[in-house]
Amino acid sequence: MSSEELEKNRSVITGHMRDILSLLGEDERREGLIKTPERVAKAMQHLTKGYWQDPEAILRSALFRENYRQMVIVKDIDLFSLCEHHMLPFFGKAHVAYIPDGYITGLSKIARVVEVFARRLQVQERLTTQIKECIQKTLNPMGVMVVIEAQHMCMQMRGVEKQNSITTTSDFTGVFREQKTREEFIALIK
């Protein structure tokens, strides 16, 4: 997205935020709220910037031929996303493993892929699968496994209001279908 498009969209979002504040019963001209609509617009553009990024291109930007065929794990990757149902945050850790089959990628690129998909309106289940599918498609490894552990503000601030609940999702391909390989990964991320 060009900077002109970004600025135009920000202006439209800002106007809608003024309307929302008014509809909530607030005075959008109140001193503490004067700049809030624009700040919210900027924040929303930042929190959803993953829509304008290509995760496959990120992986390919640091693709190296390597004859390594053991598990590569990047664990405890911080993630922050917005639940698409309530637009409230969910946050936690992603743990990603793959077993190369001729190609590796820069380790930071794995974390960047997590970030790209997390910076979209999401559900944790889809986020888990999108990360797995992107790595599998781009690197074509012998297998990929992704585990995400996250806390959801839509469960903690509203609804059931369960403060200490953690949701865990996992998805895997290839050699991770073998229980022994999955168990090795789980043991290594604990």
DRENMI-781805 format. One record per residue (C-alpha): chain; x, y, z. Coordinates in nm, 3 decimals. Layout:
BEGIN
+-------+---------+---------+---------+
| kette |       X |       Y |       Z |
+-------+---------+---------+---------+
|     A |       X |       Y |       Z |
...
+-------+---------+---------+---------+
//
This chain:
BEGIN
+-------+---------+---------+---------+
| kette |       X |       Y |       Z |
+-------+---------+---------+---------+
|     A |   0.000 |   0.000 |   0.000 |
|     A |   0.140 |   0.340 |  -0.096 |
|     A |   0.189 |   0.613 |   0.162 |
|     A |  -0.087 |   0.815 |  -0.011 |
|     A |  -0.332 |   0.526 |   0.020 |
|     A |  -0.228 |   0.469 |   0.380 |
|     A |  -0.288 |   0.836 |   0.466 |
|     A |  -0.623 |   0.843 |   0.284 |
|     A |  -0.742 |   0.531 |   0.465 |
|     A |  -0.620 |   0.672 |   0.797 |
|     A |  -0.827 |   0.986 |   0.740 |
|     A |  -1.141 |   0.781 |   0.667 |
|     A |  -1.085 |   0.558 |   0.973 |
|     A |  -1.030 |   0.872 |   1.186 |
|     A |  -1.368 |   1.009 |   1.077 |
|     A |  -1.542 |   0.682 |   1.157 |
|     A |  -1.374 |   0.673 |   1.499 |
|     A |  -1.515 |   1.019 |   1.576 |
|     A |  -1.860 |   0.885 |   1.489 |
|     A |  -1.807 |   0.577 |   1.707 |
|     A |  -1.704 |   0.789 |   2.005 |
|     A |  -2.017 |   0.999 |   1.962 |
|     A |  -2.236 |   0.689 |   1.930 |
|     A |  -2.085 |   0.555 |   2.253 |
|     A |  -2.203 |   0.872 |   2.431 |
|     A |  -1.869 |   1.052 |   2.440 |
|     A |  -1.788 |   1.403 |   2.332 |
|     A |  -1.519 |   1.352 |   2.067 |
|     A |  -1.422 |   1.720 |   2.116 |
|     A |  -1.335 |   1.661 |   2.483 |
|     A |  -0.969 |   1.747 |   2.551 |
|     A |  -0.861 |   1.391 |   2.625 |
|     A |  -1.029 |   1.258 |   2.310 |
|     A |  -0.939 |   1.520 |   2.050 |
|     A |  -0.651 |   1.318 |   1.903 |
|     A |  -0.787 |   0.974 |   1.995 |
|     A |  -0.957 |   0.900 |   1.660 |
|     A |  -0.632 |   0.956 |   1.469 |
|     A |  -0.429 |   0.759 |   1.725 |
|     A |  -0.675 |   0.469 |   1.697 |
|     A |  -0.657 |   0.484 |   1.316 |
|     A |  -0.276 |   0.468 |   1.327 |
|     A |  -0.287 |   0.183 |   1.580 |
|     A |  -0.534 |  -0.017 |   1.370 |
|     A |  -0.318 |   0.026 |   1.061 |
|     A |  -0.017 |  -0.098 |   1.255 |
|     A |  -0.206 |  -0.391 |   1.410 |
|     A |  -0.329 |  -0.504 |   1.068 |
|     A |  -0.018 |  -0.433 |   0.859 |
|     A |   0.015 |  -0.803 |   0.780 |
|     A |  -0.244 |  -0.766 |   0.504 |
|     A |   0.012 |  -0.574 |   0.297 |
|     A |   0.309 |  -0.805 |   0.356 |
|     A |   0.404 |  -1.122 |   0.168 |
|     A |   0.524 |  -1.393 |   0.410 |
|     A |   0.648 |  -1.621 |   0.132 |
|     A |   0.868 |  -1.341 |  -0.006 |
|     A |   1.008 |  -1.290 |   0.344 |
|     A |   1.112 |  -1.658 |   0.365 |
|     A |   1.255 |  -1.654 |   0.011 |
|     A |   1.461 |  -1.343 |   0.089 |
|     A |   1.694 |  -1.557 |   0.302 |
|     A |   1.670 |  -1.900 |   0.139 |
|     A |   1.991 |  -2.102 |   0.148 |
|     A |   2.085 |  -2.442 |   0.012 |
|     A |   2.198 |  -2.657 |   0.304 |
|     A |   2.228 |  -3.032 |   0.354 |
|     A |   2.089 |  -3.024 |   0.709 |
|     A |   1.812 |  -3.274 |   0.788 |
|     A |   1.749 |  -3.232 |   1.158 |
|     A |   1.484 |  -3.035 |   1.340 |
|     A |   1.514 |  -2.655 |   1.336 |
|     A |   1.307 |  -2.493 |   1.612 |
|     A |   1.234 |  -2.128 |   1.675 |
|     A |   1.041 |  -2.116 |   2.001 |
|     A |   0.887 |  -1.855 |   2.227 |
|     A |   0.810 |  -1.616 |   1.941 |
|     A |   0.599 |  -1.338 |   2.093 |
|     A |   0.280 |  -1.275 |   1.902 |
|     A |   0.009 |  -1.014 |   1.929 |
|     A |  -0.306 |  -1.029 |   1.720 |
|     A |  -0.668 |  -0.914 |   1.712 |
|     A |  -0.956 |  -1.160 |   1.740 |
|     A |  -1.171 |  -1.116 |   1.431 |
|     A |  -1.490 |  -1.174 |   1.631 |
|     A |  -1.453 |  -0.888 |   1.881 |
|     A |  -1.139 |  -0.706 |   1.761 |
|     A |  -0.990 |  -0.755 |   2.106 |
|     A |  -0.627 |  -0.861 |   2.147 |
|     A |  -0.496 |  -1.209 |   2.190 |
|     A |  -0.130 |  -1.267 |   2.266 |
|     A |   0.111 |  -1.542 |   2.347 |
|     A |   0.393 |  -1.751 |   2.207 |
|     A |   0.442 |  -1.942 |   1.885 |
|     A |   0.678 |  -2.238 |   1.857 |
|     A |   0.774 |  -2.336 |   1.503 |
|     A |   0.979 |  -2.633 |   1.381 |
|     A |   1.072 |  -2.765 |   1.042 |
|     A |   1.300 |  -3.037 |   0.913 |
|     A |   1.483 |  -2.908 |   0.604 |
|     A |   1.501 |  -3.098 |   0.278 |
|     A |   1.772 |  -2.910 |   0.094 |
|     A |   1.685 |  -2.553 |   0.196 |
|     A |   1.692 |  -2.351 |   0.516 |
|     A |   1.585 |  -1.993 |   0.581 |
|     A |   1.714 |  -1.723 |   0.811 |
|     A |   1.587 |  -1.786 |   1.163 |
|     A |   1.448 |  -1.433 |   1.196 |
|     A |   1.235 |  -1.500 |   0.887 |
|     A |   1.037 |  -1.762 |   1.079 |
|     A |   0.952 |  -1.500 |   1.344 |
|     A |   0.864 |  -1.251 |   1.068 |
|     A |   0.618 |  -1.501 |   0.914 |
|     A |   0.447 |  -1.537 |   1.253 |
|     A |   0.429 |  -1.156 |   1.274 |
|     A |   0.280 |  -1.113 |   0.925 |
|     A |  -0.007 |  -1.353 |   0.988 |
|     A |  -0.061 |  -1.228 |   1.346 |
|     A |  -0.097 |  -0.869 |   1.217 |
|     A |  -0.431 |  -0.951 |   1.055 |
|     A |  -0.774 |  -1.001 |   1.206 |
|     A |  -0.746 |  -1.362 |   1.315 |
|     A |  -0.863 |  -1.669 |   1.497 |
|     A |  -0.586 |  -1.869 |   1.661 |
|     A |  -0.670 |  -2.185 |   1.470 |
|     A |  -0.630 |  -2.018 |   1.130 |
|     A |  -0.315 |  -1.837 |   1.240 |
|     A |  -0.156 |  -2.171 |   1.333 |
|     A |  -0.245 |  -2.326 |   0.998 |
|     A |  -0.138 |  -2.024 |   0.790 |
|     A |   0.210 |  -2.024 |   0.944 |
|     A |   0.246 |  -2.399 |   0.883 |
|     A |   0.121 |  -2.381 |   0.524 |
|     A |   0.344 |  -2.085 |   0.433 |
|     A |   0.660 |  -2.258 |   0.558 |
|     A |   0.564 |  -2.588 |   0.396 |
|     A |   0.486 |  -2.427 |   0.060 |
|     A |   0.791 |  -2.200 |   0.050 |
|     A |   1.066 |  -2.423 |   0.193 |
|     A |   0.919 |  -2.763 |   0.099 |
|     A |   1.074 |  -2.926 |   0.407 |
|     A |   1.022 |  -3.284 |   0.523 |
|     A |   0.773 |  -3.145 |   0.773 |
|     A |   0.656 |  -2.841 |   0.969 |
|     A |   0.495 |  -2.813 |   1.312 |
|     A |   0.348 |  -2.505 |   1.475 |
|     A |   0.219 |  -2.475 |   1.832 |
|     A |   0.062 |  -2.152 |   1.960 |
|     A |  -0.026 |  -2.080 |   2.324 |
|     A |  -0.228 |  -1.763 |   2.370 |
|     A |  -0.447 |  -1.565 |   2.605 |
|     A |  -0.759 |  -1.406 |   2.457 |
|     A |  -0.894 |  -1.079 |   2.591 |
|     A |  -1.236 |  -1.167 |   2.447 |
|     A |  -1.246 |  -1.447 |   2.707 |
|     A |  -1.080 |  -1.250 |   2.987 |
|     A |  -1.238 |  -0.904 |   2.961 |
|     A |  -1.588 |  -1.002 |   2.849 |
|     A |  -1.798 |  -1.314 |   2.804 |
|     A |  -1.689 |  -1.588 |   3.046 |
|     A |  -1.422 |  -1.362 |   3.205 |
|     A |  -1.178 |  -1.644 |   3.281 |
|     A |  -0.854 |  -1.465 |   3.362 |
|     A |  -0.605 |  -1.751 |   3.352 |
|     A |  -0.726 |  -1.943 |   3.049 |
|     A |  -0.472 |  -2.029 |   2.780 |
|     A |  -0.563 |  -2.169 |   2.441 |
|     A |  -0.321 |  -2.407 |   2.270 |
|     A |  -0.341 |  -2.495 |   1.901 |
|     A |  -0.115 |  -2.709 |   1.685 |
|     A |  -0.083 |  -2.811 |   1.323 |
|     A |   0.176 |  -3.019 |   1.143 |
|     A |   0.278 |  -3.177 |   0.812 |
|     A |   0.508 |  -3.447 |   0.682 |
|     A |   0.735 |  -3.626 |   0.927 |
|     A |   0.561 |  -3.455 |   1.220 |
|     A |   0.270 |  -3.691 |   1.156 |
|     A |   0.487 |  -3.951 |   1.329 |
|     A |   0.417 |  -3.945 |   1.702 |
|     A |   0.786 |  -3.984 |   1.790 |
|     A |   0.880 |  -3.670 |   1.593 |
|     A |   0.595 |  -3.467 |   1.748 |
|     A |   0.696 |  -3.583 |   2.095 |
|     A |   1.057 |  -3.476 |   2.033 |
|     A |   0.937 |  -3.128 |   1.931 |
|     A |   0.707 |  -3.097 |   2.234 |
|     A |   0.989 |  -3.205 |   2.468 |
|     A |   1.225 |  -2.948 |   2.314 |
|     A |   0.983 |  -2.654 |   2.352 |
|     A |   0.904 |  -2.725 |   2.718 |
+-------+---------+---------+---------+
//
